[in-house]
Amino acid sequence: MKIGDYEVHSVQTGLFKLDGGAMFGVVPKNLWERTNPSDEKNRIEMCARALLLDSGKKKVLIDTGIGNKMPERLNQIYAVDNSKYTLDSSLKELGCMREDITDVIISHLHFDHAGGSTFYDEDKQLKVAFPNAVYHVQKEQYEWALNPSDRDRASYFPENYKLLEDKKVLNLLNGEHKFDGNVTLLPVNGHTKDMQMIKISDGDNTLLYLADLIPTAGHIPLPYIMGYDLFPLMTLDEKKKYLKDVSENNWMVFFEHDPYNECATVGLGAKGYNTKECFSVSEK
């Protein structure tokens, strides 16, 4: 897919699982399991899908997946699986090395979005994963991550982001931000404080990286809101706002966590919003 100056590439960083009930909140299982079947532990299949924007001059990575620093106990709880995909192997398939990345845009600092931002070397020393990149995060999201609530503390691991500040590679943003002529960062607050979605547009074509506002195609219907969201009614308002923009302007949307559907267009029918067409970045 080409949008403006950028060639757009999907980057699979790995697979994992989360509790289906937590992922769909108040929606009954007999409804959500139609699109997201669960295993014997009630966990649904998930992926951590990043996006690479390549203009030739800039290589911009959006989110970094779980990484490989989590303790084995947590890897088992979340069924983390890197046997098929890793961030490094997927970038290598695109002819890209860690050193080539000029910018990393992090939607928010939960472990499944920012875990690959740092790594431990052979001497167990914590290192910045993309040594030539500037990392872009909303300031209030970073401050929240440094002092999360008891409710969401388990989602934030300081080793994923504190080093970025220490090494002075962290660019803290305040609100909606025009990254460049094709990329705009759009803060939303229902899932967590100042998560940012990424809008890539050239006027003719627009792709909206939804992050955790709508993590899978199964979350398109308005009431399908995660139990993880700190402010679910705010999520509902944000979904109404952006799904209206997406459907009326024929934008494409990108699902970070859906292992079955990468992108879609969205329509409004008699029963509410729904996916019209699902496809991959490489098909456009």
C-alpha positions in Angstrom: 0.0 0.0 0.0 1.3 3.5 -0.9 -0.1 6.6 0.9 1.6 9.8 0.2 5.3 9.6 0.6 5.1 6.2 2.4 5.1 2.6 1.5 3.0 1.0 4.2 3.9 -2.5 5.5 2.3 -4.7 8.1 4.8 -6.1 10.7 3.7 -9.1 12.7 5.7 -9.2 16.0 4.2 -12.3 17.6 1.1 -14.0 18.9 -0.5 -14.2 22.3 -3.9 -14.8 24.1 -6.1 -12.8 26.4 -9.2 -13.7 28.3 -12.2 -13.3 26.0 -14.5 -12.0 28.7 -12.0 -9.2 29.5 -11.6 -8.4 25.8 -15.4 -8.0 25.3 -16.6 -6.6 28.6 -20.4 -6.8 29.1 -21.0 -8.6 25.7 -22.1 -12.2 26.3 -19.7 -15.0 25.2 -22.3 -16.5 22.9 -22.0 -13.3 20.9 -18.3 -12.5 20.9 -17.2 -16.1 20.3 -18.8 -15.9 16.8 -15.8 -13.8 15.7 -13.2 -14.7 18.3 -13.5 -18.3 19.5 -11.8 -19.1 22.8 -9.6 -21.9 24.1 -10.3 -24.1 27.1 -9.0 -21.3 29.4 -11.4 -18.8 27.8 -8.6 -17.0 26.0 -8.9 -15.7 22.5 -6.2 -15.6 19.8 -4.4 -12.2 19.5 -1.5 -10.8 17.6 0.7 -7.8 18.1 0.7 -6.2 14.7 2.9 -3.2 14.1 3.1 -1.0 11.0 6.2 0.2 9.1 6.0 3.5 7.1 8.9 3.8 4.6 9.5 6.9 2.6 13.1 6.1 1.6 14.3 8.9 3.8 12.4 7.9 6.9 11.4 4.6 8.3 8.7 5.0 10.9 7.7 2.0 13.1 4.3 2.2 14.8 4.3 0.1 18.1 6.8 -2.6 18.9 4.8 -5.6 20.3 5.5 -7.6 23.4 9.3 -8.1 22.9 11.2 -10.8 24.6 11.7 -9.5 28.2 8.7 -10.9 30.0 9.2 -13.5 32.7 8.2 -17.1 31.7 5.3 -17.0 34.2 3.7 -14.2 32.2 4.6 -15.7 28.9 2.6 -18.7 29.9 -0.4 -16.7 31.3 -0.6 -14.8 28.0 0.5 -17.8 25.8 3.1 -15.6 24.1 4.2 -17.4 20.9 7.2 -16.1 18.9 7.7 -19.4 17.0 6.4 -18.0 13.7 6.8 -14.2 14.1 9.1 -11.8 15.8 9.7 -8.1 15.3 13.2 -8.7 14.0 12.3 -11.4 11.6 9.3 -9.5 10.2 11.5 -6.3 9.7 14.2 -8.4 8.0 11.7 -9.8 5.5 11.1 -6.1 4.6 14.8 -5.5 4.2 14.9 -3.4 7.3 17.2 -3.6 10.3 16.8 -2.1 13.8 19.4 0.6 12.9 17.4 1.7 9.9 14.4 2.9 12.0 14.3 6.7 12.3 11.2 7.1 14.4 9.1 4.9 16.7 5.5 6.0 17.4 4.1 4.3 20.4 0.3 4.3 20.7 0.5 3.7 24.4 2.8 2.1 26.9 1.0 -1.2 27.7 3.4 -4.2 27.5 1.9 -5.5 24.3 2.5 -2.3 22.5 5.8 -1.0 23.9 7.6 -4.2 25.0 9.8 -4.3 21.9 11.1 -0.8 22.5 14.0 -2.1 24.7 15.8 -5.4 25.1 18.4 -7.2 27.2 21.7 -7.9 25.6 23.9 -10.9 26.2 25.2 -9.3 29.3 21.7 -8.8 30.7 22.1 -5.0 30.1 18.9 -3.1 29.1 19.3 -1.4 25.7 17.3 0.8 23.4 16.0 -1.5 20.6 16.2 1.1 17.8 19.4 3.1 18.5 19.0 5.7 15.8 15.3 6.4 16.4 13.3 9.0 18.2 10.4 7.6 20.2 7.1 9.6 20.1 4.7 9.2 23.0 1.9 11.4 24.4 3.3 13.2 27.5 0.2 12.4 29.7 0.4 8.7 28.7 4.0 8.6 29.8 3.2 10.3 33.1 0.4 7.8 33.6 2.7 4.9 32.9 5.1 6.1 35.6 2.3 6.2 38.1 -0.5 3.9 36.9 -3.6 3.1 38.9 -4.0 -0.1 40.9 -6.5 -1.2 38.2 -4.0 -1.1 35.3 -0.6 -1.4 37.0 -0.2 -4.9 35.6 -0.1 -3.6 32.1 2.9 -1.2 32.6 6.5 -2.4 32.8 8.9 0.5 33.3 11.8 -1.4 31.7 9.9 -0.9 28.4 10.0 2.9 28.5 12.0 4.5 31.3 15.3 3.9 29.5 14.0 6.0 26.6 13.8 9.0 28.8 17.2 8.2 30.4 18.8 8.0 27.0 17.1 11.2 25.8 15.4 9.6 22.8 11.9 10.2 24.0 9.8 12.9 22.4 6.8 13.7 24.6 3.8 15.2 22.8 0.9 17.3 23.9 -2.4 16.4 22.2 -3.1 16.0 18.5 0.1 16.3 16.6 1.0 16.7 12.9 4.0 14.3 12.7 4.5 15.2 9.0 2.5 15.9 5.8 1.0 12.4 5.8 0.9 11.3 9.5 -1.3 12.8 12.3 -1.4 11.5 15.8 -4.8 11.5 17.4 -5.1 11.1 21.2 -8.1 9.2 22.7 -8.7 8.6 26.4 -11.2 5.8 26.9 -8.8 2.9 27.0 -6.1 4.7 28.9 -5.0 8.3 29.4 -3.8 9.8 26.0 -3.4 6.7 23.9 -2.8 7.9 20.3 -4.2 6.5 17.1 -2.2 7.1 13.9 -3.8 8.5 10.8 -1.9 8.1 7.6 -3.4 10.1 4.7 -2.7 11.8 1.4 -6.2 13.1 0.8 -7.1 10.3 -1.5 -6.4 7.4 0.7 -6.5 7.2 4.5 -5.5 4.4 6.9 -6.4 4.7 10.6 -4.2 2.7 13.0 -6.8 2.1 15.7 -4.5 0.6 18.5 -6.8 -0.4 21.3 -9.8 1.8 20.5 -11.0 -1.1 18.3 -8.4 -3.9 18.7 -10.1 -6.5 16.4 -12.7 -6.5 13.7 -15.0 -8.2 16.3 -14.9 -4.9 18.3 -16.5 -2.8 15.5 -20.1 -2.8 17.0 -20.4 0.1 19.4 -21.2 -1.9 22.6 -18.2 -4.3 22.1 -15.8 -2.5 24.5 -13.0 -4.1 26.4 -13.2 -4.7 30.2 -9.6 -3.4 30.2 -10.8 0.2 29.3 -10.5 2.6 32.2 -13.3 4.8 30.9 -15.7 2.7 28.8 -18.3 5.4 28.2 -15.5 7.6 26.8 -14.5 4.7 24.6 -18.1 4.5 23.4 -18.1 8.2 22.5 -14.8 7.9 20.7 -15.9 4.9 18.7 -19.0 6.9 17.6 -16.9 9.8 16.5 -14.3 7.9 14.6 -16.5 5.2 13.1 -18.6 8.0 11.7 -15.5 9.5 10.1 -14.3 6.1 8.8 -17.6 5.1 7.3 -18.5 8.4 5.7 -15.1 9.1 4.2 -14.3 5.5 3.2 -11.2 5.4 5.3 -9.4 2.1 5.8 -8.7 0.9 9.4 -5.9 -1.2 10.7 -6.4 -3.8 13.5 -3.4 -4.2 15.8 -4.6 -7.3 17.6 -6.8 -9.3 15.2 -4.9 -12.4 14.0 -7.5 -13.0 11.2 -8.2 -9.6 9.8 -5.5 -7.0 9.1 -7.4 -4.1 7.6 -11.0 -3.3 6.7 -13.5 -0.7 5.5 -16.5 0.0 7.6 -20.1 0.7 6.8 -23.2 1.7 8.7 -26.2 -0.6 8.4 -29.6 -1.2 10.0 -27.9 -2.9 13.0 -25.1 -0.4 13.3 -21.5 -0.3 12.2 -20.0 -3.4 10.5 -17.0 -4.4 8.4 -17.6 -4.1 4.6 -14.4 -5.6 3.3 -11.4 -7.1 5.1 -8.0 -7.2 3.4 -4.3 -6.9 4.0 -2.0 -4.0 3.4 -0.2 -5.9 0.7 -3.4 -6.2 -1.3 -3.9 -2.5 -1.8 
